[in-house]
Amino acid sequence: MKRLCLVLIALVLVCGSLFAGGQTDQPTSTEKKVTLGVFGDLQSAYDAVFQTEDFQAKYPNVKVEMQSSDFGGHHDRLVTQIAAGTGANDVEALEIGYIARFVADGGLTDLSKAPYNGRDVGKDLVKFGMGNSTTTDGKLVAMPVDIAPAIMFWRKSICDKAGVKMDDIPNWDEYVKIGKILTVDLDGDGTTDQFAITHPGDMAMLPLNGGKGDWFNKAGDPLEPKAKFMEVLNLVKNVRAAKIDGNFGAWSGEWINAFKESKVVTMFSGAWLGGHFKNWMCPDLAGDWRVSYPPGKIFASNGGSYLSIPEQVAADKKPMAYEILKYLCTSESAQKVTFKTTDAFPALTTLFKDKVMSEPVEYFGGQKVRLIYADVAQNIPVQNVTPFDVIAADIFSNAITSVINDGVPPEDAYSGAKTEILNQIK
């Protein structure tokens, strides 16, 4: 009898131990789980955000689980799941270039309406960012969380040696002239080994605000006004004809090494590229890169991340999903942590007056580059998206490629692109 009692006590203790152990792995009765789909550096940035005292104090019973992938894998998954109507996370990150695709295909919750009231919630987010995620009929399908003001990076030591000034370049023609000076055969073997720019395609979309909309005029005519689109086609033609680009395909090993090996002197991109330079692409060149406005002081965007809630998310999960979306986009604490962690420039304009914006940045030789980023961000034109933007962007991108690679005259490329767009949207 005594032995039986001992066995029963032991069983109770074991079961109790197992039960307690199981409890530590399960959500508590008050805990709420939100799933978040992200890509690239966003996971490390948001991991840091969710560990802060500020977030944990505001949402002590919320557990955020992230599904992370590379850029292409993330967006391919999301396109498939949105089309299928199932499988998406409660909150999904989008790169700006994909917003028009989801406007065309549908599948994202309209955050402009009650109970979300996204326009009021996002009143301090950059205007162009809110515009880029708003359709022409007023739907707000996402909210900007980080942005990419487009700027020109350039190597100070090389430009000083060449005797060229990179600040306040008045127009693209002047840039091409400077580019000829910067493109040289350094060792005299008859082969050019230093170029002004990687590829004409890397600057092509800047005059079109990074290709983020405005493909149609108010009457619905594509590629109007014509002069704006012809400027792009003539620009890439002139750059290729001047032989100032290295013909390095974007993000290829050759392209990345061109920066590491000082084969390229200038680059046009979003502010985020500076973080890549500093962290892994060319950290050894710290102190020599500088930042300026693009020629003609163009104000444009070149990238950026947005957060959305798929329509397929269950109604009872959307309120907490929106709380997480709002926190990441509109909390100064979250935006500062993200900025500090990955150099993702904040979409929240209240931070543009923060002292961090006027701090010298060591990687850029002490230049106060963030003041330029903030100025560009506040002057980027507001453009809404239409269901046909994806079609127009793809077709015009092909027109650009035909001018660069095949020598198609810009006038012919423009006419062909316009005709093709009209045929596809009828």
GUPA-336270 format. One record per residue (C-alpha): residue number from 1; residue in three letters; y, x, z. Coordinates in nm, 4 decimals, padded with zeros to 6 digits. Example, Ala and Ser with C-alpha at 12.3 -4.5 7.8 and 13.67 -1.06 7.14 Angstrom:
% residues 2
 pos code        v        u        w
   1  ALA -00.4500  01.2300  00.7800
   2  SER -00.1060  01.3670  00.7140
//
This chain:
% residues 426
 pos code        v        u        w
   1  MET  00.0000  00.0000  00.0000
   2  LYS  00.2341  00.2792  00.0908
   3  ARG  00.1566  00.4563 -00.2354
   4  LEU  00.2176  00.1340 -00.4317
   5  CYS  00.5587  00.0918 -00.2702
   6  LEU  00.6507  00.4467 -00.3580
   7  VAL  00.5485  00.3911 -00.7194
   8  LEU  00.7535  00.0715 -00.7384
   9  ILE  01.0554  00.2474 -00.5907
  10  ALA  01.0174  00.5299 -00.8424
  11  LEU  00.9983  00.2812 -01.1294
  12  VAL  01.3110  00.1067 -01.0102
  13  LEU  01.4960  00.4380 -00.9878
  14  VAL  01.3837  00.5433 -01.3369
  15  CYS  01.4812  00.2099 -01.4908
  16  GLY  01.8116  00.2157 -01.3125
  17  SER  01.8737  00.5667 -01.4400
  18  LEU  01.7880  00.4664 -01.7950
  19  PHE  02.0080  00.1593 -01.7708
  20  ALA  02.2994  00.3607 -01.6422
  21  GLY  02.2511  00.6205 -01.9134
  22  GLY  02.2492  00.3525 -02.1786
  23  GLN  02.5693  00.2094 -02.0407
  24  THR  02.7591  00.5341 -02.0946
  25  ASP  02.6838  00.5201 -02.4677
  26  GLN  02.7830  00.1581 -02.5167
  27  PRO  03.1288  00.0000 -02.5299
  28  THR  03.2313 -00.1672 -02.2098
  29  SER  03.2772 -00.5413 -02.2125
  30  THR  03.6539 -00.4952 -02.2535
  31  GLU  03.6417 -00.2085 -02.5038
  32  LYS  03.7411 -00.2812 -02.8620
  33  LYS  03.6299 -00.0702 -03.1566
  34  VAL  03.8356 -00.0096 -03.4682
  35  THR  03.6955  00.1742 -03.7688
  36  LEU  03.9302  00.3889 -03.9768
  37  GLY  03.8596  00.5414 -04.3174
  38  VAL  04.0435  00.8680 -04.3866
  39  PHE  04.0404  01.1677 -04.6209
  40  GLY  04.1265  01.5373 -04.6056
  41  ASP  04.3389  01.6559 -04.3128
  42  LEU  04.3999  01.3049 -04.1821
  43  GLN  04.0967  01.3202 -03.9544
  44  SER  04.2220  01.6244 -03.7623
  45  ALA  04.5703  01.4742 -03.7415
  46  TYR  04.4518  01.1373 -03.6094
  47  ASP  04.1980  01.2968 -03.3754
  48  ALA  04.4927  01.4713 -03.2137
  49  VAL  04.6901  01.1454 -03.1998
  50  PHE  04.4106  00.9462 -03.0338
  51  GLN  04.3711  01.2123 -02.7641
  52  THR  04.7345  01.1945 -02.6539
  53  GLU  04.8344  01.0430 -02.3230
  54  ASP  05.0715  00.8102 -02.5061
  55  PHE  04.7976  00.6529 -02.7175
  56  GLN  04.5491  00.6306 -02.4331
  57  ALA  04.8080  00.4707 -02.2057
  58  LYS  04.8930  00.2083 -02.4672
  59  TYR  04.5352  00.1406 -02.5782
  60  PRO  04.3041  00.2380 -02.2884
  61  ASN  04.0244  00.0117 -02.4039
  62  VAL  04.0339  00.0886 -02.7762
  63  LYS  03.7846  00.3222 -02.9395
  64  VAL  03.8708  00.4393 -03.2922
  65  GLU  03.5815  00.5602 -03.5044
  66  MET  03.6728  00.7513 -03.8192
  67  GLN  03.4846  00.7804 -04.1450
  68  SER  03.6123  01.0884 -04.3247
  69  SER  03.5492  01.2308 -04.6673
  70  ASP  03.7167  01.4464 -04.9277
  71  PHE  03.9942  01.2913 -05.1357
  72  GLY  03.7782  01.1816 -05.4292
  73  GLY  03.4827  01.0667 -05.2223
  74  HIS  03.6989  00.8563 -04.9938
  75  HIS  03.8770  00.6716 -05.2721
  76  ASP  03.5623  00.6265 -05.4817
  77  ARG  03.3919  00.4678 -05.1804
  78  LEU  03.6859  00.2415 -05.1135
  79  VAL  03.7168  00.1255 -05.4747
  80  THR  03.3467  00.0331 -05.4711
  81  GLN  03.3610 -00.1458 -05.1357
  82  ILE  03.6763 -00.3392 -05.2186
  83  ALA  03.5194 -00.4541 -05.5440
  84  ALA  03.1992 -00.5541 -05.3623
  85  GLY  03.3909 -00.7364 -05.0888
  86  THR  03.1978 -00.5673 -04.8097
  87  GLY  03.1528 -00.2354 -04.6280
  88  ALA  03.5157 -00.1250 -04.5876
  89  ASN  03.6573 -00.0038 -04.2576
  90  ASP  03.9004 -00.2081 -04.0506
  91  VAL  04.1830  00.0247 -04.1551
  92  GLU  04.1734  00.2328 -04.4727
  93  ALA  04.3986  00.5214 -04.5739
  94  LEU  04.5181  00.5345 -04.9343
  95  GLU  04.6908  00.8038 -05.1337
  96  ILE  04.9976  00.6588 -05.3005
  97  GLY  04.8491  00.6868 -05.6485
  98  TYR  04.5789  00.4335 -05.5584
  99  ILE  04.8094  00.1564 -05.4387
 100  ALA  04.8745  00.0222 -05.7879
 101  ARG  04.4994  00.0137 -05.8532
 102  PHE  04.4436 -00.2119 -05.5532
 103  VAL  04.7418 -00.4257 -05.6475
 104  ALA  04.5746 -00.4830 -05.9831
 105  ASP  04.2292 -00.5450 -05.8399
 106  GLY  04.3313 -00.7169 -05.5158
 107  GLY  04.1417 -00.6754 -05.1912
 108  LEU  04.4125 -00.5686 -04.9431
 109  THR  04.5685 -00.7868 -04.6737
 110  ASP  04.9295 -00.8931 -04.7282
 111  LEU  05.1083 -00.7462 -04.4263
 112  SER  05.4410 -00.9100 -04.5034
 113  LYS  05.3437 -01.2464 -04.3588
 114  ALA  05.2937 -01.3663 -04.0014
 115  PRO  05.1363 -01.2584 -03.7753
 116  TYR  05.1949 -00.9089 -03.9166
 117  ASN  05.5617 -00.9326 -04.0191
 118  GLY  05.5296 -00.5890 -04.1725
 119  ARG  05.8802 -00.5656 -04.3116
 120  ASP  06.0316 -00.6013 -03.9663
 121  VAL  05.7739 -00.3696 -03.8128
 122  GLY  05.8402 -00.1122 -04.0867
 123  LYS  06.2201 -00.1376 -04.0851
 124  ASP  06.2508  00.2304 -03.9847
 125  LEU  05.9982  00.3579 -04.2381
 126  VAL  06.1338  00.5227 -04.5528
 127  LYS  06.2586  00.2577 -04.7931
 128  PHE  06.0913  00.4057 -05.0999
 129  GLY  05.7583  00.4112 -04.9150
 130  MET  05.7805  00.0447 -04.8221
 131  GLY  05.8846 -00.0273 -05.1804
 132  ASN  05.5910  00.1647 -05.3237
 133  SER  05.3506 -00.0568 -05.1296
 134  THR  05.5273 -00.3833 -05.2106
 135  THR  05.4397 -00.5832 -05.5201
 136  THR  05.6954 -00.7450 -05.7461
 137  ASP  05.6020 -01.0831 -05.5952
 138  GLY  05.6706 -00.9584 -05.2422
 139  LYS  05.3269 -00.8707 -05.1018
 140  LEU  05.3164 -00.5722 -04.8666
 141  VAL  04.9675 -00.4296 -04.9192
 142  ALA  05.0019 -00.1111 -04.7105
 143  MET  05.2497  00.0863 -04.5005
 144  PRO  05.3512  00.4533 -04.5397
 145  VAL  05.2272  00.6901 -04.2704
 146  ASP  05.3229  01.0261 -04.4211
 147  ILE  05.5277  01.1137 -04.7272
 148  ALA  05.5733  01.3956 -04.9757
 149  PRO  05.9324  01.4610 -05.0833
 150  ALA  05.9133  01.6580 -05.4096
 151  ILE  06.0734  02.0011 -05.3995
 152  MET  06.0648  02.3372 -05.5757
 153  PHE  05.8905  02.6313 -05.4080
 154  TRP  05.9873  02.9817 -05.5215
 155  ARG  05.9255  03.3469 -05.4331
 156  LYS  06.2399  03.5119 -05.2981
 157  SER  06.1411  03.8764 -05.3502
 158  ILE  06.0493  03.8227 -05.7156
 159  CYS  06.3541  03.6091 -05.7936
 160  ASP  06.5883  03.8560 -05.6220
 161  LYS  06.4399  04.1426 -05.8197
 162  ALA  06.4814  03.9455 -06.1429
 163  GLY  06.8407  03.8631 -06.0533
 164  VAL  06.8022  03.4870 -06.0828
 165  LYS  06.9374  03.2212 -05.8483
 166  MET  06.7066  02.9321 -05.7708
 167  ASP  06.9383  02.7075 -05.5718
 168  ASP  07.1265  02.4312 -05.7512
 169  ILE  06.9678  02.4728 -06.0956
 170  PRO  07.1672  02.2137 -06.2947
 171  ASN  06.8993  02.0908 -06.5374
 172  TRP  06.5553  02.1555 -06.6861
 173  ASP  06.6912  02.3534 -06.9808
 174  GLU  06.8406  02.6027 -06.7373
 175  TYR  06.5112  02.6198 -06.5512
 176  VAL  06.3297  02.7069 -06.8738
 177  LYS  06.5799  02.9879 -06.9357
 178  ILE  06.5171  03.1250 -06.5870
 179  GLY  06.1444  03.0803 -06.6423
 180  LYS  06.1567  03.3156 -06.9404
 181  ILE  06.3069  03.5854 -06.7191
 182  LEU  06.0383  03.5356 -06.4549
 183  THR  05.7483  03.5415 -06.7026
 184  VAL  05.6621  03.9074 -06.7646
 185  ASP  05.3991  04.1638 -06.8517
 186  LEU  05.4126  04.3680 -06.5319
 187  ASP  05.1830  04.6538 -06.6304
 188  GLY  05.2821  04.6833 -06.9973
 189  ASP  04.9333  04.6211 -07.1349
 190  GLY  05.0525  04.3482 -07.3717
 191  THR  04.9225  04.0619 -07.1577
 192  THR  05.1484  03.8408 -06.9482
 193  ASP  05.0415  03.8532 -06.5848
 194  GLN  05.3332  03.6832 -06.4051
 195  PHE  05.4366  03.3289 -06.4953
 196  ALA  05.7203  03.1018 -06.3942
 197  ILE  05.4945  02.7977 -06.3480
 198  THR  05.1240  02.7173 -06.3308
 199  HIS  05.1123  02.4428 -06.5948
 200  PRO  05.3576  02.1967 -06.7563
 201  GLY  05.1603  01.9111 -06.6068
 202  ASP  05.2548  02.0226 -06.2561
 203  MET  05.6174  01.9263 -06.3173
 204  ALA  05.5728  01.6467 -06.5703
 205  MET  05.6048  01.3466 -06.3413
 206  LEU  05.9035  01.4611 -06.1365
 207  PRO  06.1635  01.2925 -06.3607
 208  LEU  05.9599  00.9721 -06.3183
 209  ASN  05.9680  00.9836 -05.9374
 210  GLY  05.6270  01.1433 -05.9303
 211  GLY  05.4862  00.8668 -06.1507
 212  LYS  05.5044  00.6162 -05.8649
 213  GLY  05.6062  00.3071 -06.0573
 214  ASP  05.8967  00.1829 -06.2668
 215  TRP  05.6808  00.1889 -06.5795
 216  PHE  05.8349 -00.1403 -06.6928
 217  ASN  06.1936 -00.2621 -06.7080
 218  LYS  06.3020 -00.5945 -06.5589
 219  ALA  06.2138 -00.7720 -06.8816
 220  GLY  05.8574 -00.6366 -06.8594
 221  ASP  05.8905 -00.3896 -07.1470
 222  PRO  05.6838 -00.0723 -07.0928
 223  LEU  05.8276  00.2803 -07.0952
 224  GLU  06.1898  00.1673 -07.0957
 225  PRO  06.4529  00.2987 -07.0978
 226  LYS  06.3082  00.5247 -07.3642
 227  ALA  06.5295  00.8239 -07.2801
 228  LYS  06.3719  00.8613 -06.9363
 229  PHE  06.0204  00.8958 -07.0765
 230  MET  06.1266  01.1111 -07.3689
 231  GLU  06.2810  01.3530 -07.1177
 232  VAL  05.9357  01.4099 -06.9714
 233  LEU  05.7650  01.4609 -07.3066
 234  ASN  06.0365  01.7000 -07.4243
 235  LEU  06.0203  01.8889 -07.0962
 236  VAL  05.6486  01.9645 -07.1183
 237  LYS  05.6869  02.0533 -07.4860
 238  ASN  05.9669  02.3002 -07.4106
 239  VAL  05.7814  02.4607 -07.1194
 240  ARG  05.4689  02.5171 -07.3263
 241  ALA  05.6718  02.6383 -07.6262
 242  ALA  05.8611  02.8860 -07.4041
 243  LYS  05.5268  03.0335 -07.2921
 244  ILE  05.6331  03.0385 -06.9286
 245  ASP  05.3232  02.8669 -06.7852
 246  GLY  04.9880  03.0263 -06.7101
 247  ASN  04.7847  02.7255 -06.8263
 248  PHE  04.6148  02.7113 -06.4864
 249  GLY  04.4417  02.3761 -06.4295
 250  ALA  04.5510  02.2119 -06.1046
 251  TRP  04.3278  02.2884 -05.8052
 252  SER  04.0948  02.5095 -06.0037
 253  GLY  03.9977  02.8429 -05.8514
 254  GLU  04.2221  03.0117 -06.1067
 255  TRP  04.5141  02.7884 -06.0047
 256  ILE  04.4714  02.8633 -05.6337
 257  ASN  04.4312  03.2358 -05.6943
 258  ALA  04.7491  03.2389 -05.9025
 259  PHE  04.9448  03.1808 -05.5819
 260  LYS  04.7377  03.4203 -05.3731
 261  GLU  04.7738  03.6962 -05.6304
 262  SER  05.1440  03.6374 -05.7028
 263  LYS  05.0826  03.5374 -06.0623
 264  VAL  05.3133  03.2359 -06.0243
 265  VAL  05.6746  03.2465 -05.9075
 266  THR  05.7712  02.8774 -05.8779
 267  MET  05.5934  02.5508 -05.8087
 268  PHE  05.6970  02.1854 -05.8043
 269  SER  05.5106  01.9701 -05.5571
 270  GLY  05.5332  01.7564 -05.2482
 271  ALA  05.6384  01.9149 -04.9200
 272  TRP  05.2729  01.9090 -04.8124
 273  LEU  05.1963  02.2062 -05.0383
 274  GLY  05.3902  02.4276 -04.7999
 275  GLY  05.1305  02.3501 -04.5340
 276  HIS  04.8520  02.4577 -04.7714
 277  PHE  05.0405  02.7781 -04.8543
 278  LYS  05.0782  02.8592 -04.4869
 279  ASN  04.7338  02.7587 -04.3661
 280  TRP  04.4947  02.8804 -04.6342
 281  MET  04.6271  02.9355 -04.9858
 282  CYS  04.8585  03.2312 -04.9306
 283  PRO  04.9263  03.2944 -04.5598
 284  ASP  04.9887  03.6625 -04.6375
 285  LEU  05.3053  03.5660 -04.8257
 286  ALA  05.4735  03.4249 -04.5158
 287  GLY  05.8451  03.4857 -04.5194
 288  ASP  05.8758  03.5157 -04.8971
 289  TRP  05.8438  03.1548 -05.0130
 290  ARG  06.1609  02.9451 -05.0218
 291  VAL  06.2423  02.5816 -05.0955
 292  SER  06.5109  02.4217 -05.3163
 293  TYR  06.5825  02.0861 -05.4747
 294  PRO  06.4256  02.0454 -05.8212
 295  PRO  06.6561  02.1069 -06.1214
 296  GLY  06.9311  01.8490 -06.1441
 297  LYS  06.8685  01.7653 -05.7778
 298  ILE  06.6028  01.5124 -05.8659
 299  PHE  06.4951  01.2887 -05.5795
 300  ALA  06.1271  01.2131 -05.6179
 301  SER  05.8028  01.1619 -05.4312
 302  ASN  05.4875  01.3599 -05.5000
 303  GLY  05.2062  01.2183 -05.2903
 304  GLY  05.1868  01.0543 -04.9508
 305  SER  04.9426  00.8529 -04.7414
 306  TYR  04.9448  00.4816 -04.6659
 307  LEU  04.7415  00.2639 -04.4299
 308  SER  04.5996 -00.0742 -04.5264
 309  ILE  04.3697 -00.3475 -04.3949
 310  PRO  04.1116 -00.4723 -04.6464
 311  GLU  04.0996 -00.8488 -04.6896
 312  GLN  03.7264 -00.8431 -04.6200
 313  VAL  03.7823 -00.7400 -04.2544
 314  ALA  03.6874 -01.0219 -04.0165
 315  ALA  03.9826 -01.2264 -03.8956
 316  ASP  03.9139 -01.1539 -03.5285
 317  LYS  03.9240 -00.7765 -03.5944
 318  LYS  04.2484 -00.7696 -03.7905
 319  PRO  04.4898 -00.7949 -03.4936
 320  MET  04.3625 -00.4761 -03.3300
 321  ALA  04.3300 -00.3043 -03.6685
 322  TYR  04.6972 -00.3792 -03.7244
 323  GLU  04.7858 -00.2392 -03.3813
 324  ILE  04.6299  00.0952 -03.4787
 325  LEU  04.7991  00.0884 -03.8197
 326  LYS  05.1376  00.0140 -03.6573
 327  TYR  05.0937  00.2882 -03.4003
 328  LEU  05.0139  00.5575 -03.6559
 329  CYS  05.2995  00.4524 -03.8844
 330  THR  05.5787  00.3619 -03.6435
 331  SER  05.5186  00.5485 -03.3178
 332  GLU  05.7367  00.8587 -03.2843
 333  SER  05.4647  01.0169 -03.0714
 334  ALA  05.1984  00.9652 -03.3398
 335  GLN  05.4250  01.0795 -03.6222
 336  LYS  05.5237  01.3969 -03.4350
 337  VAL  05.1631  01.4851 -03.3555
 338  THR  05.0570  01.4316 -03.7162
 339  PHE  05.3478  01.6440 -03.8386
 340  LYS  05.2678  01.9218 -03.5929
 341  THR  04.8946  01.9170 -03.6699
 342  THR  04.8925  01.9131 -04.0511
 343  ASP  05.2562  01.9428 -04.1695
 344  ALA  05.2318  01.5871 -04.3044
 345  PHE  05.5977  01.4877 -04.3295
 346  PRO  05.6775  01.1756 -04.1247
 347  ALA  05.7506  00.8422 -04.2887
 348  LEU  05.9466  00.7300 -03.9812
 349  THR  06.3179  00.7846 -04.0461
 350  THR  06.4144  00.7868 -03.6778
 351  LEU  06.2539  01.1305 -03.6627
 352  PHE  06.4824  01.2655 -03.9347
 353  LYS  06.7506  01.3173 -03.6690
 354  ASP  06.5110  01.4872 -03.4294
 355  LYS  06.5829  01.8495 -03.3447
 356  VAL  06.2553  01.9543 -03.5074
 357  MET  06.4121  01.8856 -03.8471
 358  SER  06.6763  02.1551 -03.8033
 359  GLU  06.4413  02.4197 -03.6681
 360  PRO  06.3990  02.7342 -03.8819
 361  VAL  06.0523  02.7561 -04.0367
 362  GLU  05.9097  03.1049 -04.0086
 363  TYR  05.6815  03.0753 -04.3120
 364  PHE  05.9865  03.0097 -04.5287
 365  GLY  06.1790  03.3074 -04.3954
 366  GLY  06.3588  03.1016 -04.1325
 367  GLN  06.4924  02.8511 -04.3844
 368  LYS  06.5543  02.5025 -04.2438
 369  VAL  06.3410  02.3411 -04.5086
 370  ARG  06.2870  02.0125 -04.3265
 371  LEU  06.6513  01.9187 -04.3731
 372  ILE  06.5923  01.9313 -04.7487
 373  TYR  06.2727  01.7287 -04.7148
 374  ALA  06.4511  01.4609 -04.5111
 375  ASP  06.7439  01.4444 -04.7543
 376  VAL  06.5116  01.3990 -05.0510
 377  ALA  06.3080  01.1358 -04.8645
 378  GLN  06.6133  00.9228 -04.7909
 379  ASN  06.7328  00.9300 -05.1515
 380  ILE  06.4115  00.8615 -05.3421
 381  PRO  06.4570  00.5438 -05.5498
 382  VAL  06.2800  00.2282 -05.4356
 383  GLN  06.0268  00.1038 -05.6895
 384  ASN  05.7845 -00.1851 -05.6478
 385  VAL  05.4375 -00.1883 -05.7991
 386  THR  05.2947 -00.4181 -06.0653
 387  PRO  04.9337 -00.4940 -06.1616
 388  PHE  04.9838 -00.3031 -06.4879
 389  ASP  05.1131  00.0238 -06.3405
 390  VAL  04.7689  00.1842 -06.3462
 391  ILE  04.7303  00.1118 -06.7175
 392  ALA  05.0759  00.2472 -06.8027
 393  ALA  05.0365  00.5581 -06.5867
 394  ASP  04.6981  00.6490 -06.7364
 395  ILE  04.8143  00.6000 -07.0940
 396  PHE  05.1386  00.7922 -07.0506
 397  SER  04.9514  01.0715 -06.8735
 398  ASN  04.7318  01.1008 -07.1826
 399  ALA  05.0467  01.1158 -07.3957
 400  ILE  05.1736  01.4071 -07.1869
 401  THR  04.8431  01.5877 -07.2309
 402  SER  04.8536  01.5338 -07.6069
 403  VAL  05.1966  01.6990 -07.6267
 404  ILE  05.0902  01.9965 -07.4128
 405  ASN  04.7443  02.0621 -07.5530
 406  ASP  04.7549  01.9223 -07.9054
 407  GLY  05.1165  01.9744 -08.0052
 408  VAL  05.1755  01.6051 -08.0737
 409  PRO  05.5490  01.5494 -08.1338
 410  PRO  05.7095  01.3786 -07.8305
 411  GLU  05.8386  01.0902 -08.0441
 412  ASP  05.4892  01.0186 -08.1768
 413  ALA  05.3357  01.0483 -07.8292
 414  TYR  05.5889  00.8021 -07.6916
 415  SER  05.5402  00.5462 -07.9701
 416  GLY  05.1628  00.5685 -07.9461
 417  ALA  05.1656  00.5260 -07.5684
 418  LYS  05.3958  00.2254 -07.5802
 419  THR  05.1856  00.0529 -07.8437
 420  GLU  04.8655  00.1150 -07.6492
 421  ILE  05.0149 -00.0218 -07.3265
 422  LEU  05.1327 -00.3373 -07.5007
 423  ASN  04.7899 -00.3872 -07.6556
 424  GLN  04.6155 -00.3552 -07.3197
 425  ILE  04.8400 -00.5844 -07.1168
 426  LYS  04.8454 -00.8722 -07.3660
//
